[in-house]
Amino acid sequence: MNIIGNDHAQTVVQAEGSIVSDMNGEMIMFSTRTGKYYNLGSVGGRIWELIAAPVAVGRLVDELTAEFEVERGECARQVGEFLRCMHLESLIEVRSS
């Protein structure tokens, strides 16, 4: 699947098997499947919160653009990159809408 390319209609959602904790404003994740820890940071942690239920990537970018001072194109690029990394680690599921 072409993960989060230009297709902002794709839907993403958290995959099962991760435990996330807030450590002084930084979200830290532990994958029970791989035994790895991930530092999501504050923005990555916010993305993680927003994908607790399936959400279209375009809607996710809209939400983040409204919350943070970032240009939409730059936000879409960075969100796409973050989601691709998460998908490669099997931390999220990507669905075609």
MODELLER restraints for C-alpha pairs under 7 A, 6 or more apart:
rsr = mdl.restraints
at = mdl.atoms
rsr.add(forms.Gaussian(group=physical.xy_distance, feature=features.Distance(at['CA:3:A'], at['CA:84:A']), mean=6.13, stdev=0.5))
rsr.add(forms.Gaussian(group=physical.xy_distance, feature=features.Distance(at['CA:4:A'], at['CA:10:A']), mean=6.93, stdev=0.5))
rsr.add(forms.Gaussian(group=physical.xy_distance, feature=features.Distance(at['CA:4:A'], at['CA:80:A']), mean=5.40, stdev=0.5))
rsr.add(forms.Gaussian(group=physical.xy_distance, feature=features.Distance(at['CA:4:A'], at['CA:84:A']), mean=6.72, stdev=0.5))
rsr.add(forms.Gaussian(group=physical.xy_distance, feature=features.Distance(at['CA:8:A'], at['CA:56:A']), mean=6.59, stdev=0.5))
rsr.add(forms.Gaussian(group=physical.xy_distance, feature=features.Distance(at['CA:8:A'], at['CA:57:A']), mean=4.82, stdev=0.5))
rsr.add(forms.Gaussian(group=physical.xy_distance, feature=features.Distance(at['CA:8:A'], at['CA:58:A']), mean=4.52, stdev=0.5))
rsr.add(forms.Gaussian(group=physical.xy_distance, feature=features.Distance(at['CA:9:A'], at['CA:56:A']), mean=5.45, stdev=0.5))
rsr.add(forms.Gaussian(group=physical.xy_distance, feature=features.Distance(at['CA:9:A'], at['CA:57:A']), mean=6.12, stdev=0.5))
rsr.add(forms.Gaussian(group=physical.xy_distance, feature=features.Distance(at['CA:9:A'], at['CA:58:A']), mean=6.20, stdev=0.5))
rsr.add(forms.Gaussian(group=physical.xy_distance, feature=features.Distance(at['CA:9:A'], at['CA:97:A']), mean=5.84, stdev=0.5))
rsr.add(forms.Gaussian(group=physical.xy_distance, feature=features.Distance(at['CA:10:A'], at['CA:56:A']), mean=5.48, stdev=0.5))
rsr.add(forms.Gaussian(group=physical.xy_distance, feature=features.Distance(at['CA:10:A'], at['CA:57:A']), mean=5.84, stdev=0.5))
rsr.add(forms.Gaussian(group=physical.xy_distance, feature=features.Distance(at['CA:10:A'], at['CA:94:A']), mean=6.80, stdev=0.5))
rsr.add(forms.Gaussian(group=physical.xy_distance, feature=features.Distance(at['CA:10:A'], at['CA:95:A']), mean=5.75, stdev=0.5))
rsr.add(forms.Gaussian(group=physical.xy_distance, feature=features.Distance(at['CA:10:A'], at['CA:96:A']), mean=4.76, stdev=0.5))
rsr.add(forms.Gaussian(group=physical.xy_distance, feature=features.Distance(at['CA:10:A'], at['CA:97:A']), mean=5.34, stdev=0.5))
rsr.add(forms.Gaussian(group=physical.xy_distance, feature=features.Distance(at['CA:11:A'], at['CA:54:A']), mean=6.01, stdev=0.5))
rsr.add(forms.Gaussian(group=physical.xy_distance, feature=features.Distance(at['CA:11:A'], at['CA:55:A']), mean=5.15, stdev=0.5))
rsr.add(forms.Gaussian(group=physical.xy_distance, feature=features.Distance(at['CA:11:A'], at['CA:56:A']), mean=4.12, stdev=0.5))
rsr.add(forms.Gaussian(group=physical.xy_distance, feature=features.Distance(at['CA:11:A'], at['CA:57:A']), mean=5.81, stdev=0.5))
rsr.add(forms.Gaussian(group=physical.xy_distance, feature=features.Distance(at['CA:11:A'], at['CA:94:A']), mean=5.75, stdev=0.5))
rsr.add(forms.Gaussian(group=physical.xy_distance, feature=features.Distance(at['CA:11:A'], at['CA:95:A']), mean=5.00, stdev=0.5))
rsr.add(forms.Gaussian(group=physical.xy_distance, feature=features.Distance(at['CA:11:A'], at['CA:96:A']), mean=6.13, stdev=0.5))
rsr.add(forms.Gaussian(group=physical.xy_distance, feature=features.Distance(at['CA:11:A'], at['CA:97:A']), mean=6.14, stdev=0.5))
rsr.add(forms.Gaussian(group=physical.xy_distance, feature=features.Distance(at['CA:12:A'], at['CA:51:A']), mean=6.50, stdev=0.5))
rsr.add(forms.Gaussian(group=physical.xy_distance, feature=features.Distance(at['CA:12:A'], at['CA:54:A']), mean=5.46, stdev=0.5))
rsr.add(forms.Gaussian(group=physical.xy_distance, feature=features.Distance(at['CA:12:A'], at['CA:55:A']), mean=5.61, stdev=0.5))
rsr.add(forms.Gaussian(group=physical.xy_distance, feature=features.Distance(at['CA:12:A'], at['CA:56:A']), mean=6.36, stdev=0.5))
rsr.add(forms.Gaussian(group=physical.xy_distance, feature=features.Distance(at['CA:12:A'], at['CA:57:A']), mean=6.69, stdev=0.5))
rsr.add(forms.Gaussian(group=physical.xy_distance, feature=features.Distance(at['CA:12:A'], at['CA:92:A']), mean=6.63, stdev=0.5))
rsr.add(forms.Gaussian(group=physical.xy_distance, feature=features.Distance(at['CA:12:A'], at['CA:93:A']), mean=5.65, stdev=0.5))
rsr.add(forms.Gaussian(group=physical.xy_distance, feature=features.Distance(at['CA:12:A'], at['CA:94:A']), mean=4.64, stdev=0.5))
rsr.add(forms.Gaussian(group=physical.xy_distance, feature=features.Distance(at['CA:12:A'], at['CA:95:A']), mean=6.23, stdev=0.5))
rsr.add(forms.Gaussian(group=physical.xy_distance, feature=features.Distance(at['CA:13:A'], at['CA:51:A']), mean=4.83, stdev=0.5))
rsr.add(forms.Gaussian(group=physical.xy_distance, feature=features.Distance(at['CA:13:A'], at['CA:52:A']), mean=6.02, stdev=0.5))
rsr.add(forms.Gaussian(group=physical.xy_distance, feature=features.Distance(at['CA:13:A'], at['CA:53:A']), mean=5.76, stdev=0.5))
rsr.add(forms.Gaussian(group=physical.xy_distance, feature=features.Distance(at['CA:13:A'], at['CA:54:A']), mean=4.55, stdev=0.5))
rsr.add(forms.Gaussian(group=physical.xy_distance, feature=features.Distance(at['CA:13:A'], at['CA:55:A']), mean=6.62, stdev=0.5))
rsr.add(forms.Gaussian(group=physical.xy_distance, feature=features.Distance(at['CA:13:A'], at['CA:92:A']), mean=5.59, stdev=0.5))
rsr.add(forms.Gaussian(group=physical.xy_distance, feature=features.Distance(at['CA:13:A'], at['CA:93:A']), mean=5.41, stdev=0.5))
rsr.add(forms.Gaussian(group=physical.xy_distance, feature=features.Distance(at['CA:13:A'], at['CA:94:A']), mean=6.80, stdev=0.5))
rsr.add(forms.Gaussian(group=physical.xy_distance, feature=features.Distance(at['CA:14:A'], at['CA:51:A']), mean=5.85, stdev=0.5))
rsr.add(forms.Gaussian(group=physical.xy_distance, feature=features.Distance(at['CA:14:A'], at['CA:52:A']), mean=5.65, stdev=0.5))
rsr.add(forms.Gaussian(group=physical.xy_distance, feature=features.Distance(at['CA:14:A'], at['CA:91:A']), mean=6.36, stdev=0.5))
rsr.add(forms.Gaussian(group=physical.xy_distance, feature=features.Distance(at['CA:14:A'], at['CA:92:A']), mean=4.49, stdev=0.5))
rsr.add(forms.Gaussian(group=physical.xy_distance, feature=features.Distance(at['CA:14:A'], at['CA:93:A']), mean=6.26, stdev=0.5))
rsr.add(forms.Gaussian(group=physical.xy_distance, feature=features.Distance(at['CA:15:A'], at['CA:91:A']), mean=5.20, stdev=0.5))
rsr.add(forms.Gaussian(group=physical.xy_distance, feature=features.Distance(at['CA:15:A'], at['CA:92:A']), mean=4.47, stdev=0.5))
rsr.add(forms.Gaussian(group=physical.xy_distance, feature=features.Distance(at['CA:15:A'], at['CA:93:A']), mean=5.61, stdev=0.5))
rsr.add(forms.Gaussian(group=physical.xy_distance, feature=features.Distance(at['CA:17:A'], at['CA:31:A']), mean=5.91, stdev=0.5))
rsr.add(forms.Gaussian(group=physical.xy_distance, feature=features.Distance(at['CA:17:A'], at['CA:32:A']), mean=5.25, stdev=0.5))
rsr.add(forms.Gaussian(group=physical.xy_distance, feature=features.Distance(at['CA:17:A'], at['CA:33:A']), mean=6.14, stdev=0.5))
rsr.add(forms.Gaussian(group=physical.xy_distance, feature=features.Distance(at['CA:18:A'], at['CA:29:A']), mean=6.49, stdev=0.5))
rsr.add(forms.Gaussian(group=physical.xy_distance, feature=features.Distance(at['CA:18:A'], at['CA:30:A']), mean=5.55, stdev=0.5))
rsr.add(forms.Gaussian(group=physical.xy_distance, feature=features.Distance(at['CA:18:A'], at['CA:31:A']), mean=4.45, stdev=0.5))
rsr.add(forms.Gaussian(group=physical.xy_distance, feature=features.Distance(at['CA:18:A'], at['CA:32:A']), mean=5.77, stdev=0.5))
rsr.add(forms.Gaussian(group=physical.xy_distance, feature=features.Distance(at['CA:19:A'], at['CA:29:A']), mean=5.54, stdev=0.5))
rsr.add(forms.Gaussian(group=physical.xy_distance, feature=features.Distance(at['CA:19:A'], at['CA:30:A']), mean=5.14, stdev=0.5))
rsr.add(forms.Gaussian(group=physical.xy_distance, feature=features.Distance(at['CA:19:A'], at['CA:31:A']), mean=6.49, stdev=0.5))
rsr.add(forms.Gaussian(group=physical.xy_distance, feature=features.Distance(at['CA:20:A'], at['CA:27:A']), mean=6.55, stdev=0.5))
rsr.add(forms.Gaussian(group=physical.xy_distance, feature=features.Distance(at['CA:20:A'], at['CA:28:A']), mean=5.57, stdev=0.5))
rsr.add(forms.Gaussian(group=physical.xy_distance, feature=features.Distance(at['CA:20:A'], at['CA:29:A']), mean=4.28, stdev=0.5))
rsr.add(forms.Gaussian(group=physical.xy_distance, feature=features.Distance(at['CA:20:A'], at['CA:30:A']), mean=6.37, stdev=0.5))
rsr.add(forms.Gaussian(group=physical.xy_distance, feature=features.Distance(at['CA:21:A'], at['CA:27:A']), mean=5.66, stdev=0.5))
rsr.add(forms.Gaussian(group=physical.xy_distance, feature=features.Distance(at['CA:21:A'], at['CA:28:A']), mean=5.36, stdev=0.5))
rsr.add(forms.Gaussian(group=physical.xy_distance, feature=features.Distance(at['CA:21:A'], at['CA:29:A']), mean=6.47, stdev=0.5))
rsr.add(forms.Gaussian(group=physical.xy_distance, feature=features.Distance(at['CA:22:A'], at['CA:28:A']), mean=6.31, stdev=0.5))
rsr.add(forms.Gaussian(group=physical.xy_distance, feature=features.Distance(at['CA:25:A'], at['CA:42:A']), mean=6.11, stdev=0.5))
rsr.add(forms.Gaussian(group=physical.xy_distance, feature=features.Distance(at['CA:26:A'], at['CA:40:A']), mean=6.83, stdev=0.5))
rsr.add(forms.Gaussian(group=physical.xy_distance, feature=features.Distance(at['CA:26:A'], at['CA:41:A']), mean=4.53, stdev=0.5))
rsr.add(forms.Gaussian(group=physical.xy_distance, feature=features.Distance(at['CA:26:A'], at['CA:42:A']), mean=5.01, stdev=0.5))
rsr.add(forms.Gaussian(group=physical.xy_distance, feature=features.Distance(at['CA:27:A'], at['CA:39:A']), mean=6.15, stdev=0.5))
rsr.add(forms.Gaussian(group=physical.xy_distance, feature=features.Distance(at['CA:27:A'], at['CA:40:A']), mean=5.19, stdev=0.5))
rsr.add(forms.Gaussian(group=physical.xy_distance, feature=features.Distance(at['CA:27:A'], at['CA:41:A']), mean=5.26, stdev=0.5))
rsr.add(forms.Gaussian(group=physical.xy_distance, feature=features.Distance(at['CA:27:A'], at['CA:42:A']), mean=6.11, stdev=0.5))
rsr.add(forms.Gaussian(group=physical.xy_distance, feature=features.Distance(at['CA:27:A'], at['CA:45:A']), mean=5.06, stdev=0.5))
rsr.add(forms.Gaussian(group=physical.xy_distance, feature=features.Distance(at['CA:28:A'], at['CA:38:A']), mean=5.72, stdev=0.5))
rsr.add(forms.Gaussian(group=physical.xy_distance, feature=features.Distance(at['CA:28:A'], at['CA:39:A']), mean=4.62, stdev=0.5))
rsr.add(forms.Gaussian(group=physical.xy_distance, feature=features.Distance(at['CA:28:A'], at['CA:40:A']), mean=5.79, stdev=0.5))
rsr.add(forms.Gaussian(group=physical.xy_distance, feature=features.Distance(at['CA:29:A'], at['CA:37:A']), mean=5.53, stdev=0.5))
rsr.add(forms.Gaussian(group=physical.xy_distance, feature=features.Distance(at['CA:29:A'], at['CA:38:A']), mean=4.98, stdev=0.5))
rsr.add(forms.Gaussian(group=physical.xy_distance, feature=features.Distance(at['CA:29:A'], at['CA:39:A']), mean=6.34, stdev=0.5))
rsr.add(forms.Gaussian(group=physical.xy_distance, feature=features.Distance(at['CA:29:A'], at['CA:40:A']), mean=7.00, stdev=0.5))
rsr.add(forms.Gaussian(group=physical.xy_distance, feature=features.Distance(at['CA:30:A'], at['CA:36:A']), mean=5.80, stdev=0.5))
rsr.add(forms.Gaussian(group=physical.xy_distance, feature=features.Distance(at['CA:30:A'], at['CA:37:A']), mean=4.46, stdev=0.5))
rsr.add(forms.Gaussian(group=physical.xy_distance, feature=features.Distance(at['CA:30:A'], at['CA:38:A']), mean=6.37, stdev=0.5))
rsr.add(forms.Gaussian(group=physical.xy_distance, feature=features.Distance(at['CA:31:A'], at['CA:37:A']), mean=6.44, stdev=0.5))
rsr.add(forms.Gaussian(group=physical.xy_distance, feature=features.Distance(at['CA:61:A'], at['CA:75:A']), mean=6.44, stdev=0.5))
rsr.add(forms.Gaussian(group=physical.xy_distance, feature=features.Distance(at['CA:61:A'], at['CA:76:A']), mean=5.80, stdev=0.5))
rsr.add(forms.Gaussian(group=physical.xy_distance, feature=features.Distance(at['CA:65:A'], at['CA:71:A']), mean=6.87, stdev=0.5))
rsr.add(forms.Gaussian(group=physical.xy_distance, feature=features.Distance(at['CA:65:A'], at['CA:72:A']), mean=5.94, stdev=0.5))
rsr.add(forms.Gaussian(group=physical.xy_distance, feature=features.Distance(at['CA:65:A'], at['CA:75:A']), mean=6.67, stdev=0.5))
rsr.add(forms.Gaussian(group=physical.xy_distance, feature=features.Distance(at['CA:86:A'], at['CA:92:A']), mean=5.97, stdev=0.5))
rsr.add(forms.Gaussian(group=physical.xy_distance, feature=features.Distance(at['CA:87:A'], at['CA:93:A']), mean=6.73, stdev=0.5))
